[in-house]
Amino acid sequence: MQYEDYDVAVIGAGHAGCEAALACARLGLKTIVFTVSVDSIAMMPCNPNIGGTSKGHLVREVDALGGEMGKNIDRTFIQSKMLNTSKGPAVHSLRAQADKKEYSASMRKILENTDNLTVRQDEVSEILTEEIIIDNNLLETDDKEEDKKKGFTKKIVGVKTTSGNIYPCNAAIICTGVYLKARCIYGEVSKYTGPNGLPTANELTASLINLGIDVRRFKTGTPARIDKRSIDFSKMEEQFGDEKIVPFSFENNPEDLERDQVSCWLTYTNEETHKIIRDNIDRSPLFSGAIEGVGPRYCPSIEDKVMRFADKDRHQVFIEPEGNYTNEMYISGMSSSLPEDVQYKMYRSVPGLENAKIVRNAYAIEYDCINATELYPTLEFKTISGLYSAGQSNGSSGYEEAAAQGIIAGINAAMKLLNKEPLILDRSDGYIGVLIDDLVTKETQEPYRMMTSRAEYRLLLRQDNADLRLSKYGYRVGLLSKERYDKTVEKQRIIDSEIERLKNTSVGTSENVLAFLREYNSTELTSGITLAELIRRPELSYSIVKPIDKTRPEIDEGIAEQINIELKYEGYISRQIKQVEQYKKLEKKKIPLDFDYDSVPSLRIEARQKLKRIRPVSIGQASRISGVSPADINVLVVYMKL
């Protein structure tokens, strides 16, 4: 049976699917989003939080583009905390504990009340395509010639569900998360099910393989949930939220988000815990070979940590509430696939968990995903026009990484159908650019996790200035209102004006200035100095020098922070700006998508093979492909006369 046509079909309503569907619908496209269960919309099957190191950057960038994740966590957080405040501003990252049920319900409400968006509980089993053939009436579009030049061999025409229903569409976005042929495993127990016992999607993988898409098997996992009433918190360190709330969304005011916050708790594993794990390691599916999928390097199970870091006598364990109206507590840092009896022994060896009652067992989950090097930086498949992929289906891990890809895939699907320029963020634009470039350029062999160390220009890509960096793109594509964009422009004007004033405002050697400097153990002046130079002193800051700054205007606290950072790190920032200018030169050297690498003499065989397979869009992207050397890049540049 064929139902009504849609412009865009989004397959999956997790964190990637929500952002993709909202972006398309808000841009005026008739959109349908499919989910195996409406109860799984924006579900948090693993850790009940949003943000964290580097991930907080992604959430704020999604918000700056016009996404929903930042607003939704601001509505539903139960604890908020800025991480890494003892370090430099480049790695400051916001993290919020969510009421996971409320987070999901709130996002579902947004989806169900968004114009142009239909939510459908159904499983998509097949991607429907047609061959792109020139001089043939098989396709009635004027874009066949252009599609052929770009390397497309097929075009999306619809999706089919397991019940046989067909939904014609002009673009589709795969956001299947960990549901494709999912298998949950702990000990000898193995069930073909999605997270939390939800249905798995078993049929779409075959369709992807039939389309020539490279499918691989990855693994992730989650710890047990413990009944709060069985925990002895007196043996743990209490972890409080911040007194001053910093919103994820640039649209929100801190004072509007004030609320009572819950505590998290810190405890540690010990040698007894580690001995239990070592004695039973042969019963772990991870080590027995029962699990085929490749697991995440940077979020390992407790078995992995104990075996790989044998010199460590303890590991941190955070006890985190899953919400305001449940006694389930998440045991962060102790994900596992060990048998149930071993889980009880292991958890009960941890201080404070001696009498722990498990509500839900820890488990590992295997799932199918694609090789993301088959995608352009727009997240469109290189061989199938109109088909996009985002989130864990691309081999990444994490809610935030998924949302970041989702909004980019949604925007670009919309831009394609609206005949507008696609949005490609590069590595100097934001963490989203780093994330996508790594996925589509560097063939990851394990679930990809975003980290600040992956961003080479991280001092420029701070979480506090995400709006200044990316709002112009959100406004350009149509997801940000002019009012919000104008506020961002005004914010930048205030920062620039105030920095200029500070650089041109001097203080002398008056007694009140000298007394002020003595109070902060700062070297006294013998002649005049600008306020900007004073602020650069390690012991001083923009807020500290306020008493001797007689002409200071009233400045918002968030803007004041950025002024302080810009002045204190001016030298480093200037250096990174120059590095970005050099980087941009290579990114601007575009490579035609139908470029014939076989025609280039002196290219090494490995380089030619990699370039033909990944088909980079620029010399810059080509230079980051593993197996392509600087010499190969020089050969390309000379041959192309760039």
N, C-alpha and C positions, 0 to 999 in steps of 0.2 A: 504494500500500500504506500502511496506517495502522499505526504502531508504538505503543508504550505511551505513555500520557499523561504529561505533565510539568506541574508548576506554572509553571515559568519556563524559557524558552528564551533563551539568550544567543548572539547572532550575532557571532562573532569572539572570539579568545582572545589579543588583545594586552593592553596594560597596563590598558585600560578593561575589557575582557571578563573578565580574570582577577579583578579586584576585584569586579565585578558578580556573577560566578558564585559566588565564594567567600562574598560577603555573603549571597546568597540561600540557598545550601546550608547555611551555618553557622547560619542562622536557621530551619532545619528544613524548607525547601521542596525538593521534588524538582526538581532543576535539571539541564538539559543545556546544554553549551556547544559550539558548532560552530566549527570552524576549517578553513581550506582546507588546512592541513598541521599535524600535531601538532608538527612541527619548528619551527614559527613561534610557538609559545606563548611569550608575553612576550619576543618577539624584539626586539633593538635594531638595527633596520635602519640607523640613523644613528649619532649620537654614543654612544660606549660609556660613558656615565656617568649617574648619577642625582643629582638635586639641582642646586645652583647658585643664583644670585641669584633670590630669590622662589620658585623651584621647590623648594628645600630646605624652605621653610615648608609647601608643599603636602604633601610626603612625610611630614613629621612630623604634620600634621593628619590625613592618611589613617591613620597609625598610631594616633593618639589616638582615632579612631573605631572601631578594630578591624580595620584593613586589613593587607595583607601586604607592600606594597612596601618599607617601611622595614626589616622583618625580613629580606627577601630580599637587599637590597643589603648589609646588615650581614653576611650569610653569605658574600657573594661579592665584596666590594670588594677591589681591589688597590692603591688609594691613596685616602686620605681627607684632606679639607682643609676648614677653615672659611674661607669667603671674607669679604671686607670687614671684617676685624677692626680695621682702622685707622679705621673709621667707627663711627657709633653702633650700638647693639644692635638697632635696628629693622631694619637691613639685613644683619646677620650671617646668612649662609646656608651650610649644610653642603652639600658636594659630594663625591661619591665616584666614582672611576674603577672600572668594573666589569670583571670577566672576563665578557664578554658571553655566551659559550657556557655558562659555569657559571650565570650569572644565569637564563638561559632554562631550563636543565635543572633547576635548583633549584625554580623556580616550577612547572614541569610536574609535578615530583614531588609538590608540595603539592596541586595540583589533582587528580592521579590518586589521591591517598590521602585525599581529603576525603569524609566521609559525605554522602550525598544528591546527589553530583555525578557526572555522566557526561560524559566527554570524547568527542566524535564528530568524526572527520575527514570533513567533507562541506560542500558549498556550499549555503547557503540561497538559494533563487531567488525565493521569494514569501512575503509576509506575508498570512496568511489572516484575514479579518475577517468580521463579520456586522453588518448594519444594526441600529441601536438603534431599535426601533419600540415605542411605548407601546400598551398594550391589544392586543398581538399575541403569540402564543405562539412567535414566532421566537427569542426569548431567554427562557430559563427562570431568570431571576434576579430578585431583589427590588430590584436596584439600578438598574433601567432608568430610573425616574423621576428618581433622583438624578443619574445619568449625563447625562440629557437636560438637567437644570438646569445642569450644569457645561459644557454646550456639546458634549459628545461626540456624534458621529453614528454612530460605529462602535465595535465591541468586538473585541479580539484573540481569536482562537479557535485559532490554530495557525500553524505554519510549514511550508513545503514545500521540499524540496531538489531539486537539478537532476536527480536520478535518479527523481523522482516520489514519493518517500516523504513522508508527512505525519506531523508530530509535533504532536498537539493540546497546547495549553498555555493557561494563563489570563493569562500576561503574557509579553512578549518585550522584550529589550533589544538595540538595534542598536549594535554596537561594531565596525564594519567598518574603522576606521582609514583607511588610504590604499588599500584594496584594490578599492573600487567602480570598475569600468571603468578600472583603473589603466593608465597608459602611461608607460614609462621612456624618457627621451630624452637623447641627447648628440650634438651635431653633427647629421649627417644620419641617424643611427641612431634609430629609433623602434620600440619593442616594447611590445605590450600584455601587460604582465606586472607582477606585484607586486614589492616590494622583494627584492633578492637573487635574482631569477629565479623567485620562487615564483608559483604560479597567481594570477591575478586573478579577482575576482568580477564577472562580466559581466551577470548576469541580475536582480539584486535592484533595481537602479536603476529598471527599468521598473515593477516592482511598487510602489515608493515613489511614482512619478509617478502611477500609476493610482489610488493612495490619496489623491491631491491634495496630496502633500507637495512643497514647493518644493525642488528640487535645484539645486545650483550646482557650479561647477568650480573647485577650488583647486590650488595647486602647492606642492611643497616640493622639497628637493634634498639631496644628500649629496656629500661630497668623495671623492677617490680614496683607496684604501688602498695603502700603499707597503711594500715588503719591507724589514724592519728592517735586513737585512744590507747594503743599498745606501745607508744613511744615514750621514753623517758628523756624529756628535753633538758633536764637538769644536768645531764652528762654532755651536753652540746653547747657550742658557742652561738648565741643569738645574733642573727644578721638583720639589721634594720634597713628600711628604705631611707631615701634622702628626705631631709626636712623641706628643702626647696625643690619643688617639682619642675622638671624640664620636659615640656611636651615633645612628643615625636613629631606631631604635625605643626608646621609653621603657621597654620591658621588658628591654633589654639593659644590662649593666654594661660600662664602658669597658675594664676590665682583661681581660674575657673576649674582647675583639675584637683584642687585640694580635697583630700579625703583621708579617712583613717586607713592606715596601711597595715598589712599583716607582716609577720616576721618569717624569715627563713632561718635555717639552722645548719651549723657546720659540725661535722664529726669526721673521723678518719678510720680507714681500715687499719689492720695491724698484722703482726706476723701470724697470728692464729688464722685470720681471714685468708692470708696468702697460702698457708699450709693446706687449708681445706680445698682451695682452688687447685693447688698443685697435685694433691692426692687424688683429685677427681677429674683431672684435665683430659684423661682418656674418654670420659663420658661427655665431653663438650663437642657438639656437632662442628664447632669451628675447627677443632683439632683432629677429629676423627675422619674428616672428609665428607661428612653428611651434608655440609653446606658447600655449594659450588660457587656462589657469588663472591665477588671481591668486596671486602669491607672497607670502611673509611679509615684512613691513616690517622686523621686528627681527631677522631671521636671514637676511640677503640673501646671494646668491651673490657670489663674488669679482668677477664681471663687474659686478654691480650696484654693489658698493662702489667699484670703480675709476671707473665712469662717473658715479655720484652724488656722490662725494667726490673730485673731480678735484684739490683742493688738498692732499690727503694724499699724502705721498711714500712711505709704507709702511703696512702693516697687519700686525697680530699673526697669527702662525700657530703653533698648538700641535700638537706631535707627541705623540699619545697611544696607548699600547698597547691592543690589543683584547682581550688576555688573557694569561694566564701561559704558554699552550701553543701560541701562534701567533706568527709573525713579522710579522703584519699590523699596520701602524701607521696610525692615523686622522689625517688632515691637517685638524685643526679650524681653521675660518676660511677655508677655500678650497673650499667647495662650488662646483660648476660644472656647466654643460651644454655646454661647448665641445667640439669634436671631439677625438678621441683624440690626433691629432698635435699639436694646440695644447696639450692638457693636458700632454703630455710636455715641451714647450718651457717652458710656464708653471711647472710644478713644479720643473724642473731649473734655473730661474733663481733659486730661493730658496737662500740660504746653508745648506749641509748636505745639500741635495737634488740636488746637481749630477749625481749618478750614479743618481738614484732609478729604481727599477723598480716599475712599477705592477702591483699584484696585481688590483685591481678599479678600473675606471674610475669617475670621478665621473659623476653623472647627475642630471637633474631628474625628478620624478615628478608626473604629473597624476592627479587622482582626483575622484570625485563625493562631495559631502557635502550636508548639509541646511542650511536656514536655521533657525538655532536659536531665532529668535523664535517659531517654531511650537510651542515647548515651554513648559510651566509651570516654575516654579522647582524642582519635584520631578523635572524632566527627562522628564515624561510628555507625549506629544503632546496638544495641546488638542482635537483632534477624534477621537482614537482611544483609547478606554479600554483601559488595560493595555499600551500600546506606549510604550517609553522609548527614549532615545538617549543615548549617552555617548561622549566622546573625540573623535578627529579627524573622526569622522562628523558632529560638531556644528560643525565649522569651527575648532576649536582646533588648536594644534600642541604637540608635546612629550609625553614619556612621563608626566611628573608631572601635567600638566593632565588627561591621559586617565584616569589612575588615580583622581584626585580626583572626576571626574565618574562614573567607573565605580562607586565605592563608594556614592555618593549615589543613583544610578539603581538599584543593587541593593537598597539599603536600602528605597527607596520602593516598588519593585515588591513586595518582601516585606511591607511595612507595608500596602499596599493589599490583598493577598491574605489577610493576617491580620486585616483590619479594624481596624487600628491607626492612630494619628495619623501622618501623613507627617513626614519630617525635612526642614525647609527652613532652611538656614543663611543668615543675612543678612550684610550687608557689615561689620557690627560683630562677627560671630562668628568670622570667619576668612577667610583667602585663598580658601578654597573657596567661601565665600559671595560674595566679590567676583567670582571667576571665573564662576560660574554666573549671577549677576545681570547681568554684562556681556554674556554670551552670549545670554541669553533676553530682554534688554531693549534693548540697543544693537545695532542691526543691523550686525554686523561685515562689512566688504567684503573681508577678507583673513584668512589664518590668524591666530588669536588667540594671543598669547603672554602669559603672566603676568609682571608686573613689580611691584616693590615700589611704584613710583610710582602704580600703579592703586589701591592700598589707602589710603584717606584716614585710616584709624585704625591705621596700621602700627605706631605705638609700642605700642599695646595688643596687636597681633597678631604678636608676635615668635615666632620659631621655637622659642625656649627654653621658652615657656609654653604651647605647643600642647596639652599634656596637661591643664593646668589649665583651659583654655578649653573643650575639646571632649570630654573623657572622660565627662562627664555624659550627653552624647548617645549615645556609643558604648554606655554601660551601659544607658541607657533603651531603646534598640532591641534590645539583647540580644547585641551583638557583643563586649562587654567583660565579663569575669568580675567578680563582686563583690570578689574578692580584689584584682584590679588597680585597680578603682575606689576601694576603701578606701585603697589606698596613695597614690593621687592626693589624696584628701581629707586624709590625714595630712600629705602634703607641703605642701598649702596651709596647714594648721594650723601647721606648723613655721615657714613663712615669716611668717605673720601674727604669731605669738608672738615670733619673733626681732626683727622690726621694732619691735614694741611695746617689747620689752626695750631695744633700742638707743635708742629715743626717750626712755626713762626712766632711762637709765644715764649718769651724768655723770662726767667726768674733770676734775681740777683743774690747778693750776699746779705740781705736784711736779716735781722735777728730771728724773725719768725721762721724764715726759710732754714736758717742754720739749726735752730732748735728742732724743727721738723726732721731734718736729716739725722741729727743726733739721736732722736727718738727711735729711728729705724736702723741705727748703726751704719748709716750710709756716709761715705766720704764727704766732708764739708767742702763747700765751694770757695774758691778764691776769686772767681770772676763769674760773669753771667753764663747761663746755660739754658738750652731750650727744654721745655717740658717733655718733648719727645725723647731727648737724650736721657733725662732723668728716669723716664718710664722704662728705658732699656736696661737699667741697672737691675741685677738679679733680685735684690731685696725690695724693690719698689714695683709698683704696677699703676695702671690707669686709675683704678679705684683708690689706691693708697694716696696718690698725690693730689687728690681732690681738694684738701684744705688749703693748698698754696696755689690752686688754679682758680683765680678770681673771676675769670670770664667764661667758665665752663657752662655750656647749655645743659638742660635736662636731657639725659640720654637713657634709653631703655637698657636694662641690665644685659640682655642678650647682645645688643649692639656694642655695649661697652666692652664685653668680653672679646669681640672680634677686633675692636680697635686695639686692645691690649696685645692680642696675638700678632696682629699685622705689624705693630711697632717692634715688639720684642724679637720677632723672628724675621725682620725685614731682610737681612742679609741672606739668610737661607732661602727665603721665599723668592728673592730676586734670582738666586742661582737656579732654583728649580724652574722658574719661568723661562730662563735661557735654555735649560735642558729641554723643556717642552717645545720651544721654538724649533730646535734641531729635530726633535721627534716628529713634529708636524710636517717638516719638509718631506720626510719619507712617506708619511701618511697621505700627502697630497699627490704623490706620484702614483696615479691610478693605473691598474692593469686591466685591460679589457677582459670581460668574463669569458670571451671566446678565444682568448690569446692562445696561439699554437706554440707550446713549449718545445715541441719536437723540432721546430725550425731554428732554435737557438743553439749555435755551435758552442762547444766548450762547457756546456752545463754538465755536471756530473750526473750519472745515471740515477743515483739516489735522490738528488735534488729534483731532477726532472719528474721522477715518479711521485714525489711528495707534492710538488707544485701542481701537477696534473690532477691529483686526487683532491687536494684541499682547495685549489683554485682561489688563491688570495685576491682580495679586491685592491690591494695596494702593495707597493714595495715594502712599506713598513710591516704589514702583516706577513708578507713573504719572509722577511728577515727573522721572524719569531717562530717559524716552523722548524721543529726538530729535524735535523738532517740537511738543512739548507745552510750552507756556510757563507761567511762574508764574501768569499771569492765568487760564489754563485750569484750573490746579489749584485756584485760589481759587474759580472758578465751580463746580467739582465738589464741593468741600468744603461750600460754602454750599447747593448743591442737595441733597446727601445728608445735610445737617444733622449733619455729623461734628464 
